[in-house]
Amino acid sequence: MQFIKKILFLTLPVTSLFSCEDVIDVKLNNTEPRIVIDAKLYDQFQPARVIITKTSDFFDTLTFNTVSGAEVKISDNEGNTVLIPESDSAGVYTENFFGEIGKIYTLTIKADGQSYTASAEMKPPLVIDSLSAKYRTNPLPYQEAGYDISCRLKDSANFNQYAKLDISKNQEQSFESYLFEDTYTDGNDFEYKFYNETFQIGDTAAVFVSSCDSQVYEYLYTYAETTSDAFHNTGTPYNPTSNISNDALGYFGVFSLSGSFLIIEE
């Protein structure tokens, strides 16, 4: 069957279907300050955005200092390059630039005398076939009375697909995201039920899917591992698998987007 893994993110409020941003909160396993790069490129809705920070030392691993004055560029495999300028917010670089399906994009950053690169392919979007709502007849002890939302995904055959699923209620995004990969049932439709979310009559449910390549998925997966309760109980921290060179933390995520919404009715 397909694999679904829950991932917890710290997120900003959702102002539209595709306006959420994940905030990287990395638990370090070494003592040296590290550059942290949170870079995302989408095919629509959200402009390219790169946030560059640097961790503090071993005794203050939750402090992140912004990195200003960096040179940030994104180029594609056809030789086109776009400069991503720094915004009015220190350490935040953004440009109204969107990717195209099938292209490979390379992020290049020069900051504090060091260079960092990462590449990712913009994969075709995983399409939502439909959303449905069903009233809970026998809710579990931790669940409220109300409706569950199910999402049916249309998986394309002959190539693996990887994605992050997010759900919102009345434009308020959940703090949980869900990872999807189709290794074992390539080409088959798949239905996922969001058990942890409860909806009532009149609520609007929105589900959106951010499709990515395998390396971006690997980062998200290992990030989920490092932030899970099971990980914290091991006492053996490790860093998520970054796709950025030169020992940087974080990742360069290249995503194609799809989404759908449903108003809960009797």
N, C-alpha and C positions, 0 to 999 in steps of 0.2 A: 504494500500500500504506500501511498504518498506519505511523506514525513512532515509533520507539523510540530514546531517547537515554539513555546511561548518565550518571548523576550521582553524584559522590562526596560523601558527607556524613560529618561527625564525629558519632557517635551514642553514646548511652548504651546499656548492655546491655539486652537484651530480657528481660523477666520474664514476659511473656505474649504472645499473638499480636499484640495491638495496643498494646503498651506502649512502643514506641520513641519517642524524641524527637530531632529534628534540632537541631544546634547551629549557629547562624549564625556563620561565620568569614569576615568581609568584608575584602577587600583594597581599601583606599580609594584614590580618585583625587583627593582634595583634602586641604588641610592643616588645615582647621578641625575641631574636635571635633564629632561627630555623634551624635544619639540613634539607638539601634539597638533595634528592637522585633521580638520573635519571638513572635507571637500565633497560637494555634491553637484552633479550636472544632471538635468532632466530634459526630457523631450518636449515638455509643455508645462504651462502653469507657473512653475517656479524658476526664477533666474538662477544662473550659476552662482554658487556661494561657497566661499572658503573662509574658515575660521582658523587662525593660527595662534596658538598659545604655547607656553613653556611651563613645565612643571617646576615646582620648587624642589627642595632637597628632601632627604629621607624623613626628616622630622616634621615635614609639612607637606605631605603628598597630595593633599586636597586643594592646595593653592595653585591657581593657574594664572600666569602673567601673560597678558596679550603681547603679540609680536607685531610691531608696526614697521613700515618701511620695506616690507618684503616685495620682491618682484614675482608676480604670479601670472602664469600663462597656461592656457589650455590649447593644445593643437590636435588635429585629427590626422588620420592616415593618408589624407589627400594633400597634406602640406599646408593646410590653413591654420592660422594661429590667432588667438584672441587674447588680449591683455585683460586681466581681471584686476581693476584698480581697487585701492583701499577706500572704504566708505567713510562716513563721518564717525563711525564707531571704530575705535582702535582695534586692530587685529582682525577686522571683518572685511573681506574682499568680495565684491559682488559686481555682476554685469548682467545685463538683459540679453543673455545668450542661451540658446537651446541646442541640444544635440539632435542627431538624426539616427534612426534605427539602422543598425548594421555597421556603423562606423566605430573605429577604435580611437579612443581619446587618451591623450597623455597630458598629465598635469606636471608642470615644472615650477618649482619654487626655489628662489634664492633668498635666504634669510640668515642673518647673523654670520655671514661668511661661509655658509654651507649650502649645498644644493640637494634637493629632494625631488624625486620623480616617481610617478605611478601611472599605470595604464589600465584601462578597463574598456570593455566593449559594450555598446548600447544594444541590448538584446530586444527582440520583439516583445510586446507586452503580453502578459498572461491575462486573458480576457475573462471578465465576469459574465457568465451566462444569465444568472438571475439571483435575486434575493427573495427570501420568503420568511414569514413570521409564523410561529406556532406557540399557542398558549401552553404553559407548563402545567400539566395535570398532576404531576407528583414532583414538586420541587425538592431539591436536595436541601439538607439542613442549612447550608450557607447561602442558599438562593432565596431571593424575594419572589413573591407571586408576580407573574407577568409573562412576557413573551420572549422566546429565544429567536435569534436571527440566524438563519442559515445562508451560506453563500455557495453557489455552484460555480465552479471554475471550469473553463474549457481549455484543456491542455492540448497543445499541438504535438503531433507525432514526429518522430525521427530526430529530435534533439531535446536535451535536458533543459528544463526551465527551473529557475530559482526566483523567489520573490519574498517580499515582506508584506504582510497583510495588516491593515489598521482599520479599526472601526470607530465611529463616532456616534454619539447620541445628541441630537439637537445642536450640532456643531461643537460639542465638547468631546475632545478625543480621549479615548481610554489611555491609561498609562501602560497598557500591555500591547505589544505587537506580536505577530505570529509569523514564523518562518515556514516557507513552503519549498519543497523540492520533489521532483517527480521521477526519481531514478527508477523506481520499481514498477510503475504503471504508466509508462510513456504513452501519451496519446489518449488516455482515458479521462473522462470528466470526473471531477471530484467535488464532493460536498463537505463543507466544514461548518460546524455549528459553534457559535461564540457563547459558550456556556457561562462565562463569567460576566456577561453583560445582560441587564434586564431592561426590557422596554415595555411601555404602557401605550394604551390607545392614544393616538394623537402625536406620539413621538416620531421623529424622523431618524432613521438609521442610515448611515452612509458607510460604505466599505470601499476602501481604495487599496490598490495593489501596486507596489513598486517592484518591477522586474529588473533583474540584474544578472551579471555573469557569475561564474562559479567562485572566483576569487573574492568578489564583494560579499557573496553569500557566506564564504568561509569566515570572513571577518565578523559578520553579524552573528554567525553561529558560535564562534569562539567567544565573542562578547557576551552572548547569552550564557555561555558556560561560566564565565568569570563572575557574572552577576547573579547566578542562581544560588539558592540555599544549599544545594548539594555541593557546589564549589566552595562556599564559605566554610562548610563543615570539614573540608579536607585539610585546611591549614596550609595548603601548598599553592600560593598564588602564581599565576602566569599571565602574560600579556596577551590580548587578542591578536590573531594573526593578521598583521597589517599588510597591505599591498603597496606600501610606500617604502622607498629605498632609504638608505643611510640611517637605519635604526630609528626611524620616526615612529611615533605612536599615532593611532587614528587610521583613517582610510580615505581613499578617493572612490566615492560611490557614483556610478553612472546608471541612471534609472529611466526606464520607460514606464509611463503611468496609465492606469485604467481605473475606472470606478463606477459605482452605481449607488442609488439611494432608494429608500422605501419608506413610505408613510404608513404607520401601523393603524389599521382600521379594524372595526368589528366584523 
